[in-house]
């Protein structure tokens, strides 16, 4: 990894050049590099945490002065609750995933001795701009190396010391491997971002990881494709038939396990028939844990009559803006889903609210009804949609992706937690024997367009003819 003092143009060109070497590097070399990175980060733990402590001390002063948000402060702490161990394990998890490069997604016989393949390949050069989270360097480095991509990383000034210490460890590790060190570029100056966003010939994808303001600013400042999400406005919908105890545990996890996370719940939707049964015990737990509940009229009236006087007195009135707000803290908006002719009809109302007010990140329904759950799963237009599970499970590592480069609410290329697969694209490979397009069409030859098996195992061939084609194709591909 290069902690570069080069110009943005020089850094991008170096990344572009190294990306081409990395793209054809054998999987074993990339995996050995990740083993070396893991070992270096483990050995440098004390130095990195001391650097992180310097960042934390400066960030706390900024937070006290009101120039840094509490949510960013929480994301900065690398020593919190096993975060460092998770970072280390994430590198190994990525290393142990199947190689995403060179995967044949489709194979078609266009004509005799003319076989077309769709094969996965790296995107090229990634520009990752992120706030606070110092572990992002390790995560992105691992994902980039494994997927054969070069990456330019720009972190927030609040975690510069942590970034430098992690970058130094990664750089030492890569120096002894076949992975070109220039494939990872760490940029520390803020004024480099604007020029980097202009380099659409050298940078293939921008991934902003941070708050709404950062993502929207990046999207408005570049012609390079942007992968990410501006908001994490997630909802949990409680049906009247759900188990109150299970629902309470789920909602507490969704709201409080990490309130500053983009997958934390911000809105609680409750069936009207559940206001007097399911909601009160959940509200009592949330209020006891310090959560401010901003309730619509029906929810507040019901809770006011069922909770003790102290808890009822601290309920707040919700306005329309609260159901479009990512609080990133201990505040939850509560909205009633009106009684309908059928449970399915009420579910449709909740779905419509989420699609209108949410950010298409992650939303969940808690219900015993499969019919309502499947209706919700099909109708909610979000990257992740859950049944009887906390929104906090929306995470690349928890999905088994090893780690994530970010979460995307886009509807192209990649959606939801983005891991290795989301960092690859594909190209079409055609192997022929002097074929020309003029031989086909009216009065000429006809295309066969026969789908061939994509696996290497010959048992996937369905007929003797397909088996012969597959063997002939392999022979040609291997130069036999």
JOHURA-V74727 format. One record per backbone hydrogen bond with DSSP energy under -1.0 kcal/mol. CO is the residue of the C=O (numbers start at 1). NH is the residue of the N-H. E is the energy in kcal/mol with one decimal. If there is no record, write none. Layout:
BEGIN
co | nh | e
CO | NH | E
CO | NH | E
END
This chain:
BEGIN
co | nh | e
2 | 4 | -1.4
2 | 186 | -3.2
7 | 11 | -2.6
8 | 12 | -2.4
9 | 13 | -2.2
10 | 14 | -2.3
11 | 15 | -2.2
12 | 16 | -2.5
13 | 17 | -2.5
14 | 18 | -2.3
15 | 19 | -2.0
16 | 20 | -1.1
18 | 22 | -2.7
19 | 23 | -2.1
22 | 25 | -1.4
26 | 30 | -1.7
27 | 31 | -2.6
28 | 32 | -2.3
29 | 33 | -1.8
30 | 34 | -1.6
31 | 35 | -2.0
32 | 36 | -2.1
33 | 37 | -2.3
34 | 38 | -2.5
35 | 39 | -2.2
36 | 40 | -2.4
37 | 41 | -2.5
38 | 42 | -2.2
39 | 43 | -2.4
40 | 44 | -1.8
42 | 45 | -1.1
44 | 48 | -2.7
45 | 49 | -2.7
46 | 50 | -2.1
47 | 51 | -2.0
48 | 52 | -2.4
49 | 53 | -2.0
50 | 54 | -1.6
51 | 55 | -1.8
52 | 56 | -2.5
53 | 57 | -2.5
54 | 58 | -1.9
55 | 59 | -2.6
56 | 60 | -2.7
57 | 61 | -1.6
58 | 62 | -1.9
59 | 63 | -2.7
60 | 64 | -2.4
61 | 65 | -1.6
62 | 67 | -2.6
69 | 73 | -1.8
70 | 74 | -2.1
71 | 75 | -1.5
72 | 76 | -1.1
80 | 83 | -1.8
82 | 86 | -2.2
83 | 87 | -2.0
84 | 88 | -2.4
85 | 89 | -2.7
86 | 90 | -2.2
87 | 91 | -1.3
88 | 92 | -1.4
89 | 93 | -2.8
90 | 94 | -2.1
91 | 95 | -2.2
92 | 96 | -2.2
94 | 97 | -1.4
103 | 120 | -2.2
106 | 118 | -2.3
107 | 452 | -3.1
108 | 116 | -3.0
109 | 450 | -2.3
110 | 448 | -3.3
111 | 114 | -2.3
114 | 110 | -2.3
114 | 111 | -1.4
115 | 431 | -2.3
116 | 108 | -2.8
117 | 429 | -2.9
118 | 105 | -2.9
119 | 427 | -2.4
120 | 102 | -2.0
121 | 425 | -3.0
124 | 150 | -2.6
125 | 204 | -2.2
125 | 205 | -1.4
126 | 152 | -3.2
127 | 207 | -3.1
128 | 154 | -2.8
129 | 209 | -3.7
131 | 133 | -2.9
133 | 136 | -1.2
134 | 137 | -1.4
135 | 139 | -2.4
136 | 140 | -3.3
137 | 141 | -2.4
138 | 142 | -2.4
139 | 143 | -2.4
140 | 144 | -3.1
141 | 145 | -2.5
142 | 146 | -2.4
143 | 147 | -2.1
144 | 149 | -2.5
145 | 148 | -1.0
150 | 126 | -2.5
151 | 185 | -2.7
152 | 128 | -3.0
153 | 187 | -3.1
154 | 130 | -2.4
156 | 159 | -1.7
157 | 160 | -1.4
159 | 163 | -2.4
160 | 164 | -2.5
161 | 165 | -2.0
162 | 166 | -2.5
163 | 167 | -3.0
164 | 168 | -2.2
165 | 169 | -1.6
166 | 170 | -2.5
167 | 171 | -2.7
168 | 172 | -2.1
169 | 173 | -1.9
170 | 174 | -2.5
171 | 175 | -1.6
173 | 176 | -1.1
174 | 177 | -2.2
180 | 183 | -1.8
181 | 184 | -1.4
183 | 151 | -3.2
184 | 2 | -3.1
185 | 153 | -3.7
186 | 4 | -1.2
189 | 192 | -1.4
190 | 193 | -1.5
192 | 196 | -2.1
193 | 197 | -2.3
195 | 198 | -1.0
196 | 199 | -1.6
198 | 200 | -1.7
199 | 203 | -2.3
205 | 127 | -2.8
206 | 227 | -2.9
207 | 129 | -1.6
209 | 131 | -1.9
211 | 215 | -2.1
212 | 216 | -2.5
213 | 217 | -2.1
214 | 218 | -2.4
215 | 219 | -2.5
216 | 220 | -1.7
218 | 221 | -1.4
225 | 206 | -2.7
228 | 409 | -1.6
232 | 234 | -1.2
233 | 359 | -1.2
234 | 266 | -3.1
234 | 267 | -1.7
235 | 364 | -2.5
236 | 269 | -2.8
237 | 366 | -3.0
238 | 271 | -2.4
239 | 242 | -1.5
243 | 247 | -2.8
244 | 248 | -2.5
245 | 249 | -2.0
246 | 250 | -2.1
247 | 251 | -2.8
248 | 252 | -2.5
249 | 253 | -1.9
250 | 254 | -2.6
251 | 255 | -2.2
252 | 256 | -3.1
253 | 257 | -1.6
254 | 265 | -2.2
258 | 261 | -2.2
261 | 264 | -1.4
266 | 333 | -2.4
267 | 236 | -2.2
268 | 335 | -2.7
269 | 238 | -3.3
270 | 337 | -3.1
271 | 274 | -2.0
272 | 275 | -1.1
274 | 279 | -2.2
279 | 283 | -3.1
280 | 284 | -2.5
281 | 285 | -1.7
282 | 286 | -2.4
283 | 287 | -2.8
284 | 288 | -2.0
285 | 289 | -1.6
286 | 291 | -2.7
287 | 290 | -1.5
292 | 332 | -2.7
293 | 316 | -2.5
294 | 334 | -3.1
295 | 318 | -2.5
296 | 300 | -2.5
297 | 301 | -2.3
298 | 302 | -2.1
299 | 303 | -2.5
300 | 304 | -2.6
301 | 305 | -1.1
303 | 307 | -2.8
308 | 312 | -2.7
309 | 313 | -1.8
312 | 315 | -1.0
316 | 295 | -2.8
319 | 322 | -1.2
320 | 323 | -1.1
321 | 324 | -1.8
322 | 325 | -1.0
329 | 331 | -2.3
330 | 292 | -2.8
332 | 294 | -2.6
333 | 268 | -3.4
334 | 296 | -1.6
335 | 270 | -2.4
337 | 272 | -2.3
342 | 346 | -1.8
343 | 347 | -2.1
344 | 348 | -2.0
345 | 349 | -1.4
346 | 350 | -2.0
347 | 351 | -2.7
348 | 352 | -2.3
349 | 353 | -2.0
350 | 354 | -2.4
351 | 355 | -2.7
352 | 356 | -1.6
353 | 357 | -2.9
354 | 358 | -2.6
360 | 383 | -2.0
361 | 384 | -1.8
363 | 386 | -2.6
364 | 237 | -2.7
365 | 388 | -3.2
366 | 239 | -2.4
369 | 373 | -2.3
370 | 374 | -3.1
371 | 375 | -1.7
372 | 376 | -2.2
373 | 377 | -3.0
374 | 378 | -2.0
375 | 379 | -1.9
376 | 380 | -2.5
380 | 382 | -1.4
384 | 363 | -1.7
386 | 365 | -1.9
390 | 393 | -1.7
391 | 394 | -1.8
393 | 395 | -1.5
395 | 399 | -1.9
396 | 401 | -3.1
397 | 400 | -1.2
401 | 403 | -1.0
406 | 418 | -3.2
408 | 416 | -3.6
412 | 414 | -2.5
416 | 408 | -2.4
418 | 405 | -3.3
420 | 423 | -1.7
421 | 424 | -1.5
423 | 123 | -1.2
425 | 121 | -2.5
427 | 119 | -2.8
429 | 117 | -3.0
431 | 115 | -2.0
436 | 439 | -1.2
437 | 440 | -1.9
439 | 445 | -2.8
441 | 444 | -2.6
445 | 441 | -1.6
450 | 109 | -3.3
457 | 460 | -1.8
458 | 461 | -1.7
463 | 467 | -2.2
464 | 468 | -2.4
465 | 469 | -2.3
466 | 470 | -2.7
467 | 471 | -2.4
468 | 472 | -2.5
469 | 473 | -2.6
470 | 474 | -2.4
471 | 475 | -2.2
472 | 476 | -2.2
473 | 477 | -2.7
474 | 478 | -2.1
475 | 480 | -3.2
476 | 479 | -1.2
END
